[in-house]
C-alpha cells in the first residue's frame, strides 16, 4: 500500500534540525526584536545577529525552499513545505531567517515565472538573498478584496503604462524596494481577463504612501500596511508581468501554495498554544488542586488537540493533493476549506490558552494577544472566510445533480421498491418455494 503517515528519514533529519534550530536560535529573536522583522534599513545589531543564522539555513540547503527546481529551488513540493512551515509557524522571525517571509515569497514566485532576466537580476535575486523586501498591492479601500469593483487603472501611452488609483493594506510598502500592483487594463471585459500586474519601484514619481496602517494597538501611521495613491505613475511596458489581461493567472501562482503555508504555520501556532496550555495546567494550583484536575481545563486540552490534529491532517492532505495532481484549480475546494478553518482553529486554541492563564494571558508578557490578533487577521488575509466558504460550496455542488422525481434519492420507500425490483427473481423464487 502507498498510504503512509511517515516522513522519509533523510527529510525527517532536516525537519529535526529545523525544529531544534528554531527553538534554540530563532525564537529568542521574537523576544528581543519583536518589531524589527521588516523595517529597512535594518538595525546594525539585528543584521549582525540574523546574517549568520540565515547562513546556517543556507548551509543546510533550506533557504527559500518555496521555489521549484526549475526556478533554482530544491523542489520539495507542497507536502514537504507544509511540514517545514509547521515548524516555522512557532516563531514570527522564522520565515525571515529561512527566506520564506510573506509577501516576498509569493512575489518571488511571480517574478520567477513571469519576470524577464533583467527583472530577475534586479529584483528577484536580491529578494531571495534577503537584501530587500517587496509589497503586493492588490486590495482597494472601496471594495476590499473584491476584484469586480477595482478602480485602479493602467492606460497604455506609447512604450509606457500610466497607473492611477488607490490601494489599501499593501503590506510593507513603506520599506519595499518595489510593489507588484494589480490594475485594470481593460474595463470592457470581465475583471478576470481585464486585469494585469506591473512591477512598480517604490521610488517611481507618483507613488504616494499616504498612511501606514497598523493593527490594533499599534500607533497611528506607524503600521506596516500602506494606503497607496498611484497618481500618474509611469512604468515601462516591460514592467508588465505575465502579459496584458493575465493578472489573475499570475496571482494564482502566489495564492494557492501561500494559503497552504499560512494554514500550516497556524498548525505550528496552535501546537504552541497547546504546549502553553498543558504546561499551565500542570503548574497552576487553585481551588484545592492543579488546573489539570479541573474538568473544564481537561476539556480545553482535549478539544484543542482534536481540532489541531484534524486540521493538520486536512492541510497535509491538501498539500499532498497539490503535489499529486499538479493542478491548483482541481484542489481549489480543499485549499478554500483549510483557509476557512485556519482562523477558527487558531482562535479557539488561543482563547482557551488565554483563559487558563488568566490575567497573564491577556497581558503583553505572553505572546497570546499577538496570536489572538493573528487569528483574526487570518480570517481576512488572502480573501475573507465568507468568500472561501462560497468557493467550497460551489465547487462541491458541481459534483452533484438534483434528485430525479419528487423524493430525495435516500427516500426509504423508494429505495425499498428499487431493491425489490433488483432482486425480483430471487424474491419470486422464494415465494414459489413457500
N, C-alpha and C positions, 0 to 999 in steps of 0.2 A: 504494500500500500504506500501511496505517496503522502498520505496525511501525516503531519508531524508537527509537534509544538517545540521542537528543539532547534537551537541555532548551531550552525556548523562550528566546530571547535576553533578554527582559525579566526573567524569573525567574533566569536564569543570572547576570545582573548583581547581583541580590540575594544569590545564593549566593557570588559572588566577594567582595562586600563583607563578608559574614558570615565567610568564611574568613580574610580579612586582619584583620578586627576581632578575632576570637577569638585568633588567633596573637599579635597585637601588644598588645592591650589586656586580654584576659581571662586568658590562660594565666599571666601574671605573678601573678595573684591566687592561683593554685594554689600558687605557691612561697611567697608572703608570708603567706597566711591559709588554710592547709590545713584548719584545724579550726573555722573561723568562718563556715561557709556557713549553718547553720541556727540556731544559738543565738540566743535572744531574751531580753533586748533586745540588739540588735546593737551591737558596739563602735562608738563615735562615729567613729573613724578609718576603719573599714571602711565604715560607712554613707556617709561623705563621699566615699569613692572610688567606690563602686558606683552611687550615685544618678545621677551624670552619665552613666555607662556605660549604665545602663538607659534613660535619656532618649534617648541616641543610638539605641538599639534602637527605641524608640517613634517617633522621628523618621523612621526607615526603614520604619515600619509592619510591624515584625517582632516585636512584643511579643505574647505569649500566642497564638500562631498556631494552637494546637490547637483553638480554638473555631471552629465554623462560622459562617456569616453570620447564621443565624437566632438565634445566641447572642451576636452582637456581634463575632465574629472575622472574619478575611479569607476563610475558607472555602477554604483551599488544597487540602484533600483529603490523603489519606494518602501519596500518592506524593511530593508536594512536601514534606510534613512529614518523610518519610523522608530525603530529600536534605538537609534542614536539620539533622536530628538526627545525620547522619553527621558534620557539622562540629561540632555541639555536643558530640559524644562525645569530642572531643580534650581537653576541659577539664572538671574537676569543678565549676568555678564557672559554666560557660557556661549551663546550664539556668536558674540563678537570675538571671543577667543578662538572659536572654531571656524570663523569666516562664513557663518550662516545667518547673520542678522537680517531681519526684515527692515525695510523693504528692499534691501540691497540684493538679497538672493534672487527674488523674482525679477528685478531689473537686470541682473546679470544674465539670467536665462533669456530674457527678451533680446538683450544685446548680442548674446552668443548665437542666437538663432537668426536674427534679422539685421544685425549691425554690419556695416562694411568693415574691411580690415583696418581702415584708418580709425573708425569709431571704436573698434575693439582695442586698438593700441592706446587711444586717448582716454577712453572711459572704462572699458571692461577690465583691462589688466590692473589699473590702479584700484578698481573696486574689489577685485579678487585679492589683491595684495593687502587690502585693508587700509590703504593710504587715503582714500576719500570715502564719503558717504553720498547717497543719492536719495531722491524722493520720487514717489509715484503720485502723480497729480491727476486724479480722476473725479472724485466726488465733487458735487457742486452744492452751494448753500441753499438754493431754492428747491432742490429735489433729492438731496441725499445721494444715494447710490442708484437712483432710477435713471437709466441712460436715456429713456424716452423723453425726458424733459431737459436734457443737456442743452445749454445755450452757448457754451464756449465754441467759437467758430475759428476756422482757419481758411483763408482765401488765397488762392494762387495769384502771385504777382510776379510774372517773369520767372526767374530762377529761384524765387523765394516764396515762402508762405508767411502770411501775416495773421497772427493769432490775437484774438480779443475775447475776453470773458473772465469769469471768476471761478476759482476752485477753492474748495474748503477741505480742511483736515489733510493737507498734503504733508504727511509726516516727515520731519527732519529737513523741511525745505530751508530753514534758516541756516543750516550747516552744509547743505548739499552742494556738490560741485555742479550737478545737473539735475534736471527733472525730466521724467518721461510723462508727457502730457497727452491725455485722451481728449480729442476735439472733434467737432462735427465738420466734415469737409464737403458733405453733400446732404443738405437738409431736405431734399426732394425724394429721398428713398428711406426705407426703414433704417433705424439707427444702427442695427447690427451690420448693415452693409454701407452705412454712410459715415462711420466714424473712423478716425485714423490716429495713429500715435506719432509723436515727434520727440526727439531729443532737444531739450531747451537748456543750454547752460544758464545757470542762475545769474551770471553777470551780464546777460543779454539786456540791452536797454528795453524798458517797458515791463520787465518782470518785477512787480512790486509786492513784497511780502507785507501786507497791511497789518496783520496781527499774528502773534504766535500763541495759538490757543492751547491751553493746558488742560489737564484732567482735574477732577475735583480735588481741592486742597492746594493746588499749585497757584502761585501768584499770577495775577492777570498779566497777560502779554509776556510771560516767561516760560510758556509751554513749548512743545516741540512739534505742534501740528499747525501748519501755516494756512492762513487765509490769503490766497494769492490772487492779485489782479493782473491779468495779462492785458497790457494796453499797447496795441500796435507793435507787438513783439515780432520781429522779423528773423526767420531762420532759413538757412539754405534748403533747397529741395532735397538735398542728400540727407537731411536730418529726419526724413520720413522713415518710419520703421515698419517693415512688412508690406509696404505698398499702400496706395490710397484705398480707403474703404476696408482695410484689413485690421483695423484696430482691435476689434473684439476677438478675432482669431489669434492675434498676438497676445491678448490679455489671458486667454485660456492657458497659454504656456506657463504663466506665473501663478494662476489661481488654483488649478487642480491640485498639484502637489503641495502648494503652500497651505491649503486647507488641511491636508493630512498632517503636515508638520505642526501646524497650530494645535491640532487635536492631540497629537502625541506629546507635545510639550505640556499640554494640560494634564495628560496622564501622569507625567512626572510631578507636576504641581499637586495633583490630588494625592499621589503617594507621599509627598512631603507632608501634606496635611494629615494623612493617616498616621504617619510616624509621630508627628507632634501630638496628635490626639491620644495615641496609645501611651506615649511617654507621660503625658499629663495625667492620664487616668491612673497610672501606676505610682505617680509621685504625690498627688494631692490627697490629703486626708481631711475629711469633713463629715459632720453629722454621724460620727461613730465608725466610719470605715473609709477606705480609699475609694476614689471615684470609680475605679474599675469594678467595684462590687455593686454599683448602682445600676438598676435595670435600664434606665434611660441612657446612661453612658454606654452600656453594652450594646444597646440598640443603635446608638450613633456609630459605634465601631463596625457593627455588622452591616449596617446599611451602606456605610462608606466603602467598605471592602467589596460588597456585592456590586455596587454601582461602578466602582473602579474597574473590577475585573471584566464585567460585561462590556463596559465602554472600551476598555483596552482591546478586547477581542474583536470588537466591531471595527476599530480603527486599523488593527493589524490585518483583518480580513480585507478591508477596503484597499489597503496598500498592496496586499498580495494580489488582489483582483487587477489593480492597475498594472502591476508587473506582468500578470498573466496575459491580459488581452491587449495591452499596449494601445488603449483607446479610451481616453478620458470620458467622452460622451456616453459610452456604454456603462460607465461606472458612476454616472452623474448622480443617480439617486442615492447611492451609498455615501458618496462624498458629501452630499447635502445632508444626509441623515447624521453623520458624525459632526457636521457643523452645527446642527440643531442641538445635539446632546452636549457639546463642549461646554457652553456656559452653564447649562443646567447641572451637570455632574460636578463641575468645579465649584459652583456657587454652593451646592449642598454640602460639599466637603468643607469648604471654608466656614460656612455658617455654623456647622456642628463643632468645628475646632475652636472657633471664637467662643462659642457658648461654654465649652468645657474649660477654657482659660479665663473666663470671667472678664473683669475689668482689664487685665493684662492683654486679653485677646484683641480689644479694640484700641489699644494704645499704639504709639509709634515705636514701641520697644520690641515688637514682634512683626514678622512680615505679613501677618494675616490681613491687615487693612489693605495693603498693596495687592495681595492676591484677590481680595474681595472686589477691588476695583478692576483688576484684570478679568475677573469672571464676567462682570457687567460689560466690559469692552468687547469680550469675545462674542457677545450677542449681536454686535454691530459690525465688527471687522469683517471684511470680505463679503459683505452683504448681510442684512439683518436676518434674524432667526425666522421671522414670518415668511420671508421670501423663500428660504430654503425648505420650509415645510411645504409650501406650494409646489416646489420642484419635486420633492419626494412623492407627493400625492399624484401629481400629473404624470410622472414617469411610471409609477406603479399602475395607474389606471390604464395606461396604454397596453398593459399585458392582459387586460380583462375585456369581456364583452357583456352586454346586457343578457339577462335571463330570457330564455325563449318562452313565450306564453305569459300567463298571469302570475304564476307562482315562482318563488325562488328555486334555484337548482337543488337546494338542500331540503326542499319541502318533502317531508317523510311520506305522506300518502302517495305522492307522485313517484318517489323512489321505490316504494313497495310495488307499485304497478309495473315499473320498469324491471324490477328484479323478477317478478312473476313471469314477465314476457321473456326475459333472458333464459330462465330455467324452465320454460313451459313444458318441454319434452320430458324432463325429469319428473316434474310435478304430475303430469298426466300419467306417467308410468306408475308413480307411487299410488295414485288414486285407483288405477286399474287393478293394482295388486291388493287393494284393501278388501 
